[in-house]
Amino acid sequence: MAVTKEDINRWFKHHSPNPSQSRRYEIINSAAKQLALAIIICTPPCADQTAAVRKVREARMTANAAIACEENEANDNKGGRSAEDERKRTQIPHA
């Protein structure tokens, strides 16, 4: 799929979070931090450790971008989510 001018405009603008999005950012950031800490505790310092932590950071940023960019566009096009949908999305998943 080709990148469009609309994609560039959406990806490179500030997306102010709503309260539901802020909570989900916190959940993702906390989980990513815990994984990054587990990686540095359980692996020896080396290039693979650095790459693993970098990929966790990348996954966190991409997940946050999905919330900021894709969800705002979907809500603009579909009229948003119900309060019940938002409540379910902000619950912390159990391992």
DSSP file (Angstrom, degrees, kcal/mol; ACC not computed):
  #  RESIDUE AA STRUCTURE BP1 BP2  ACC     N-H-->O    O-->H-N    N-H-->O    O-->H-N    TCO  KAPPA ALPHA  PHI   PSI    X-CA   Y-CA   Z-CA
    1    1 A M              0   0    0      0, 0.0     2,-0.1     0, 0.0     0, 0.0   0.000 360.0 360.0 360.0 132.4    0.0    0.0    0.0
    2    2 A A        -     0   0    0      1,-0.1     2,-0.4     0, 0.0     0, 0.0  -0.456 360.0-114.8 -77.5 146.6    1.4    3.4   -1.0
    3    3 A V        -     0   0    0     -2,-0.1     2,-0.2     4,-0.0    -1,-0.1  -0.676  37.0-155.8 -79.3 131.8    1.9    6.2    1.5
    4    4 A T     >  -     0   0    0     -2,-0.4     4,-2.1     1,-0.1     5,-0.1  -0.611  30.0-110.6-106.3 166.9   -0.4    9.1    0.8
    5    5 A K  H  > S+     0   0    0      1,-0.2     4,-2.5    -2,-0.2     5,-0.2   0.864 121.3  55.8 -61.0 -36.4   -0.2   12.8    1.6
    6    6 A E  H  > S+     0   0    0      2,-0.2     4,-2.3     1,-0.2    -1,-0.2   0.889 105.1  52.3 -64.0 -39.3   -3.1   12.2    4.0
    7    7 A D  H  > S+     0   0    0      2,-0.2     4,-2.9     1,-0.2     5,-0.2   0.945 110.4  47.7 -59.7 -48.2   -1.1    9.5    5.8
    8    8 A I  H  X S+     0   0    0     -4,-2.1     4,-1.9     1,-0.2    -2,-0.2   0.919 111.8  49.8 -59.9 -45.2    1.8   12.0    6.2
    9    9 A N  H  < S+     0   0    0     -4,-2.5    -1,-0.2     1,-0.2    -2,-0.2   0.898 114.4  45.1 -61.3 -40.5   -0.5   14.7    7.5
   10   10 A R  H >< S+     0   0    0     -4,-2.3     3,-0.9     1,-0.2    -2,-0.2   0.908 114.7  47.1 -69.8 -42.8   -2.1   12.3   10.0
   11   11 A W  H 3< S+     0   0    0     -4,-2.9    -2,-0.2     1,-0.2    -1,-0.2   0.789 112.8  48.3 -72.2 -28.2    1.2   10.8   11.2
   12   12 A F  T 3< S+     0   0    0     -4,-1.9     2,-0.3    -5,-0.2    -1,-0.2  -0.098  93.5  87.2-111.0  35.7    3.0   14.1   11.7
   13   13 A K  S <  S-     0   0    0     -3,-0.9     2,-0.3     2,-0.0    -4,-0.0  -0.921  83.9 -98.8-125.3 158.5    0.5   16.1   13.6
   14   14 A H        -     0   0    0     -2,-0.3     2,-0.6     1,-0.0    -2,-0.1  -0.579  30.7-160.4 -76.5 134.4   -0.1   16.3   17.3
   15   15 A H        -     0   0    0     -2,-0.3    54,-0.0     0, 0.0    -1,-0.0  -0.922  11.3-145.2-116.7 102.6   -3.0   14.2   18.6
   16   16 A S        -     0   0    0     -2,-0.6     2,-0.1     1,-0.1    -2,-0.0  -0.511  23.9-125.3 -67.9 127.7   -4.2   15.4   22.0
   17   17 A P        -     0   0    0      0, 0.0    -1,-0.1     0, 0.0    51,-0.0  -0.445  12.2-139.8 -77.2 146.9   -5.2   12.3   24.0
   18   18 A N     >  -     0   0    0     -2,-0.1     4,-2.4     1,-0.1     5,-0.2  -0.513  39.8 -93.0 -89.6 171.8   -8.6   11.9   25.6
   19   19 A P  H  > S+     0   0    0      0, 0.0     4,-1.9     0, 0.0     5,-0.1   0.865 126.5  51.3 -57.1 -38.2   -8.9   10.4   29.1
   20   20 A S  H  > S+     0   0    0      1,-0.2     4,-1.9     2,-0.2     5,-0.1   0.913 110.9  48.1 -64.8 -41.9   -9.4    6.9   27.7
   21   21 A Q  H  > S+     0   0    0      1,-0.2     4,-2.6     2,-0.2    -1,-0.2   0.904 107.8  55.2 -66.1 -40.6   -6.4    7.1   25.5
   22   22 A S  H  X S+     0   0    0     -4,-2.4     4,-2.1     1,-0.2    -1,-0.2   0.917 108.1  49.3 -58.4 -43.5   -4.2    8.5   28.3
   23   23 A R  H  X S+     0   0    0     -4,-1.9     4,-2.0     1,-0.2    -1,-0.2   0.905 111.3  48.7 -63.8 -41.7   -5.0    5.4   30.4
   24   24 A R  H  X S+     0   0    0     -4,-1.9     4,-2.5     2,-0.2     5,-0.2   0.867 108.1  54.3 -68.8 -35.5   -4.2    3.0   27.6
   25   25 A Y  H  X S+     0   0    0     -4,-2.6     4,-3.1     1,-0.2     5,-0.2   0.931 108.6  50.3 -58.9 -44.4   -0.9    4.8   27.0
   26   26 A E  H  X S+     0   0    0     -4,-2.1     4,-2.5     2,-0.2    -2,-0.2   0.903 110.1  49.5 -60.4 -42.9   -0.1    4.3   30.7
   27   27 A I  H  X S+     0   0    0     -4,-2.0     4,-2.3     2,-0.2    -1,-0.2   0.939 114.9  43.6 -63.0 -48.1   -0.9    0.5   30.4
   28   28 A I  H  X S+     0   0    0     -4,-2.5     4,-2.7     2,-0.2     5,-0.2   0.931 114.7  49.2 -63.9 -46.2    1.2    0.1   27.3
   29   29 A N  H  X S+     0   0    0     -4,-3.1     4,-2.4    -5,-0.2    -2,-0.2   0.902 111.8  48.9 -62.2 -41.5    4.1    2.1   28.7
   30   30 A S  H  X S+     0   0    0     -4,-2.5     4,-2.3    -5,-0.2    -1,-0.2   0.924 112.5  47.3 -64.3 -44.9    4.1    0.2   32.0
   31   31 A A  H  X S+     0   0    0     -4,-2.3     4,-2.1    -5,-0.2    -2,-0.2   0.913 113.0  49.1 -63.8 -42.3    4.0   -3.2   30.2
   32   32 A A  H  X S+     0   0    0     -4,-2.7     4,-2.7     1,-0.2    -1,-0.2   0.906 110.3  51.1 -64.0 -41.1    6.9   -2.1   27.9
   33   33 A K  H  X S+     0   0    0     -4,-2.4     4,-2.6    -5,-0.2    -2,-0.2   0.920 109.4  50.3 -62.1 -43.6    8.9   -0.8   30.8
   34   34 A Q  H  X S+     0   0    0     -4,-2.3     4,-2.3     1,-0.2    -1,-0.2   0.902 112.0  47.5 -62.6 -40.8    8.5   -4.1   32.7
   35   35 A L  H  X S+     0   0    0     -4,-2.1     4,-2.4     2,-0.2    -2,-0.2   0.928 111.4  50.3 -66.3 -44.0    9.6   -6.1   29.6
   36   36 A A  H  X S+     0   0    0     -4,-2.7     4,-2.2     1,-0.2    -2,-0.2   0.910 111.5  48.8 -60.5 -41.9   12.6   -3.8   29.1
   37   37 A L  H  X S+     0   0    0     -4,-2.6     4,-2.0     1,-0.2    -1,-0.2   0.912 110.1  51.4 -63.9 -41.8   13.6   -4.3   32.7
   38   38 A A  H  X S+     0   0    0     -4,-2.3     4,-2.6     1,-0.2    -2,-0.2   0.893 108.6  52.7 -61.3 -39.0   13.2   -8.1   32.5
   39   39 A I  H  X S+     0   0    0     -4,-2.4     4,-1.4     1,-0.2    -2,-0.2   0.938 111.6  43.7 -63.0 -46.9   15.4   -8.0   29.4
   40   40 A I  H  < S+     0   0    0     -4,-2.2    -1,-0.2     1,-0.2    -2,-0.2   0.798 117.4  46.8 -73.5 -24.3   18.2   -6.1   31.1
   41   41 A I  H  < S+     0   0    0     -4,-2.0    -1,-0.2    -5,-0.2    -2,-0.2   0.875 119.7  37.5 -77.5 -38.7   17.9   -8.3   34.3
   42   42 A C  H  < S+     0   0    0     -4,-2.6    -2,-0.2    -5,-0.2    -3,-0.2   0.512 111.3  59.6 -96.5  -6.1   17.8  -11.6   32.5
   43   43 A T  S  < S-     0   0    0     -4,-1.4     3,-0.0    -5,-0.2     0, 0.0  -0.900  82.6-109.6-124.5 153.0   20.3  -11.1   29.6
   44   44 A P        -     0   0    0      0, 0.0     2,-0.4     0, 0.0     5,-0.3  -0.461  46.5 -92.3 -74.7 150.8   23.9  -10.3   29.5
   45   45 A P  S    S+     0   0    0      0, 0.0     2,-0.3     0, 0.0     3,-0.0  -0.492  77.9 118.9 -62.1 119.7   25.0   -6.8   28.3
   46   46 A C  S  > S-     0   0    0     -2,-0.4     4,-2.2     1,-0.1     5,-0.2  -0.960  79.8 -80.1-168.4 176.9   25.5   -7.3   24.6
   47   47 A A  H  > S+     0   0    0     -2,-0.3     4,-2.5     1,-0.2     5,-0.2   0.874 126.0  54.0 -60.7 -38.2   24.4   -6.1   21.2
   48   48 A D  H  > S+     0   0    0      2,-0.2     4,-2.6     1,-0.2    -1,-0.2   0.887 106.9  51.3 -65.8 -37.6   21.4   -8.5   21.3
   49   49 A Q  H  > S+     0   0    0     -5,-0.3     4,-2.4     2,-0.2     5,-0.2   0.944 111.1  47.9 -61.9 -46.9   20.3   -7.0   24.6
   50   50 A T  H  X S+     0   0    0     -4,-2.2     4,-2.4     1,-0.2    -2,-0.2   0.914 112.7  48.9 -59.6 -43.8   20.5   -3.5   23.2
   51   51 A A  H  X S+     0   0    0     -4,-2.5     4,-2.4     2,-0.2    -1,-0.2   0.898 109.5  52.5 -63.7 -40.5   18.5   -4.6   20.1
   52   52 A A  H  X S+     0   0    0     -4,-2.6     4,-1.8     2,-0.2    -2,-0.2   0.927 111.6  45.1 -62.7 -45.0   15.8   -6.3   22.3
   53   53 A V  H  X S+     0   0    0     -4,-2.4     4,-2.3     1,-0.2    -1,-0.2   0.899 111.6  53.5 -65.6 -39.9   15.3   -3.2   24.4
   54   54 A R  H  X S+     0   0    0     -4,-2.4     4,-2.4    -5,-0.2    -2,-0.2   0.900 108.1  50.0 -60.8 -40.5   15.3   -1.0   21.2
   55   55 A K  H  X S+     0   0    0     -4,-2.4     4,-2.7     2,-0.2    -1,-0.2   0.844 107.8  53.2 -69.1 -33.3   12.5   -3.3   19.7
   56   56 A V  H  X S+     0   0    0     -4,-1.8     4,-2.6     2,-0.2    -2,-0.2   0.928 110.2  48.3 -63.7 -44.3   10.5   -2.9   22.9
   57   57 A R  H  X S+     0   0    0     -4,-2.3     4,-2.5     1,-0.2    -2,-0.2   0.917 112.2  49.1 -60.7 -42.9   10.8    0.8   22.6
   58   58 A E  H  X S+     0   0    0     -4,-2.4     4,-2.5     2,-0.2    -2,-0.2   0.915 110.9  49.4 -63.7 -43.4    9.7    0.6   18.9
   59   59 A A  H  X S+     0   0    0     -4,-2.7     4,-2.6     2,-0.2    -2,-0.2   0.909 111.3  50.2 -62.7 -41.9    6.7   -1.6   19.8
   60   60 A R  H  X S+     0   0    0     -4,-2.6     4,-2.5     2,-0.2    -2,-0.2   0.935 112.4  46.4 -60.9 -47.1    5.7    0.8   22.5
   61   61 A M  H  X S+     0   0    0     -4,-2.5     4,-2.1     1,-0.2    -2,-0.2   0.891 113.3  49.0 -65.3 -38.7    5.9    3.8   20.1
   62   62 A T  H  X S+     0   0    0     -4,-2.5     4,-1.9     2,-0.2    -1,-0.2   0.897 111.3  49.5 -68.4 -39.9    4.0    1.9   17.4
   63   63 A A  H  X S+     0   0    0     -4,-2.6     4,-1.7     2,-0.2    -2,-0.2   0.921 111.7  48.8 -63.9 -43.0    1.3    0.9   19.8
   64   64 A N  H  X S+     0   0    0     -4,-2.5     4,-2.7     1,-0.2    -2,-0.2   0.876 108.9  53.7 -64.0 -36.2    0.9    4.4   21.0
   65   65 A A  H  X>S+     0   0    0     -4,-2.1     4,-3.3     2,-0.2     5,-0.9   0.872 103.9  56.3 -65.1 -36.2    0.8    5.6   17.4
   66   66 A A  I  <>S+     0   0    0     -4,-1.9     5,-1.8     1,-0.2    -1,-0.2   0.908 111.3  43.6 -61.2 -40.4   -2.1    3.2   16.7
   67   67 A I  I  <>S+     0   0    0     -4,-1.7     5,-0.5     3,-0.2    -2,-0.2   0.950 121.0  39.9 -67.2 -48.4   -4.0    4.8   19.6
   68   68 A A  I  <5S+     0   0    0     -4,-2.7     4,-0.4     3,-0.1    -2,-0.2   0.930 129.7  21.5 -70.3 -47.7   -3.2    8.4   18.6
   69   69 A C  I  X5S+     0   0    0     -4,-3.3     4,-1.7    -5,-0.2    -3,-0.2   0.944 126.8  37.7 -91.6 -54.6   -3.4    8.2   14.8
   70   70 A E  I  ><S+     0   0    0     -5,-0.9     4,-2.6    -4,-0.2    -3,-0.2   0.902 117.0  48.9 -71.4 -41.2   -5.5    5.3   13.7
   71   71 A E  I  ><S+     0   0    0     -5,-1.8     4,-3.0    -6,-0.2     5,-0.2   0.916 109.8  51.2 -67.1 -42.4   -8.1    5.5   16.5
   72   72 A N  H  ><S+     0   0    0     -5,-0.5     4,-2.1    -4,-0.4    -1,-0.2   0.905 112.9  46.6 -61.4 -39.9   -8.7    9.2   16.0
   73   73 A E  H  X S+     0   0    0     -4,-1.7     4,-2.0     2,-0.2    -2,-0.2   0.924 112.6  49.6 -66.8 -43.0   -9.2    8.7   12.3
   74   74 A A  H  X S+     0   0    0     -4,-2.6     4,-2.2     1,-0.2     6,-0.3   0.908 112.1  48.1 -62.4 -41.8  -11.6    5.7   12.9
   75   75 A N  H  X S+     0   0    0     -4,-3.0     4,-1.5     1,-0.2     5,-0.5   0.890 109.7  52.5 -66.5 -38.4  -13.6    7.7   15.4
   76   76 A D  H  < S+     0   0    0     -4,-2.1    -1,-0.2    -5,-0.2    -2,-0.2   0.879 117.5  38.8 -62.0 -36.6  -13.8   10.6   13.0
   77   77 A N  H  < S+     0   0    0     -4,-2.0    -2,-0.2     1,-0.1    -1,-0.2   0.741 125.6  34.4 -86.6 -24.2  -15.1    8.3   10.3
   78   78 A K  H  < S-     0   0    0     -4,-2.2    -2,-0.2    -5,-0.2    -3,-0.2   0.351 108.6-105.7-117.7   4.5  -17.4    6.1   12.5
   79   79 A G     <  -     0   0    0     -4,-1.5    -4,-0.2    -5,-0.2    -3,-0.2   0.604  62.0 -87.1  84.4   9.5  -18.8    8.4   15.1
   80   80 A G        -     0   0    0     -5,-0.5     2,-0.3    -6,-0.3    -8,-0.0  -0.220  53.9 -62.9  87.8-176.5  -16.6    7.2   18.1
   81   81 A R        -     0   0    0      1,-0.1     2,-0.1    -2,-0.0    -2,-0.0  -0.715  46.4-105.1-111.3 159.5  -17.1    4.4   20.6
   82   82 A S     >  -     0   0    0     -2,-0.3     4,-2.0     1,-0.1     5,-0.1  -0.362  33.6-109.5 -76.6 163.9  -19.6    3.8   23.3
   83   83 A A  H  > S+     0   0    0      1,-0.2     4,-2.2     2,-0.2     5,-0.1   0.869 120.9  53.7 -61.1 -37.4  -18.8    4.4   27.0
   84   84 A E  H  > S+     0   0    0      2,-0.2     4,-2.3     1,-0.2    -1,-0.2   0.898 106.4  51.5 -65.7 -41.3  -18.9    0.6   27.5
   85   85 A D  H  > S+     0   0    0      1,-0.2     4,-1.8     2,-0.2    -2,-0.2   0.923 111.2  48.2 -59.3 -44.4  -16.4    0.0   24.7
   86   86 A E  H  X S+     0   0    0     -4,-2.0     4,-1.1     2,-0.2    -2,-0.2   0.886 109.1  53.0 -65.3 -39.5  -14.1    2.6   26.3
   87   87 A R  H >< S+     0   0    0     -4,-2.2     3,-0.7     1,-0.2     4,-0.3   0.931 110.4  47.6 -61.8 -45.2  -14.4    1.1   29.8
   88   88 A K  H >< S+     0   0    0     -4,-2.3     3,-1.0     1,-0.2    -1,-0.2   0.866 108.9  54.6 -62.7 -36.8  -13.4   -2.3   28.4
   89   89 A R  H 3< S+     0   0    0     -4,-1.8    -1,-0.2     1,-0.2    -2,-0.2   0.706 105.8  52.1 -73.1 -19.6  -10.5   -0.9   26.6
   90   90 A T  T << S+     0   0    0     -4,-1.1     2,-0.3    -3,-0.7    -1,-0.2   0.381  82.1 109.1-100.7   5.0   -9.0    0.7   29.7
   91   91 A Q  S <  S-     0   0    0     -3,-1.0    -3,-0.0    -4,-0.3   -64,-0.0  -0.602  77.1-114.0 -77.6 141.4   -9.0   -2.4   31.9
   92   92 A I        -     0   0    0     -2,-0.3    -2,-0.1     1,-0.1    -1,-0.1  -0.623  32.7-123.8 -75.8 126.3   -5.6   -3.8   32.6
   93   93 A P        -     0   0    0      0, 0.0     2,-0.4     0, 0.0    -1,-0.1  -0.385  19.9-127.4 -69.9 149.4   -5.2   -7.2   31.0
   94   94 A H              0   0    0      1,-0.1     0, 0.0    -2,-0.1     0, 0.0  -0.805 360.0 360.0 -98.5 138.7   -4.3  -10.1   33.3
   95   95 A A              0   0    0     -2,-0.4    -1,-0.1     0, 0.0     0, 0.0   0.470 360.0 360.0 -77.2 360.0   -1.4  -12.3   32.4
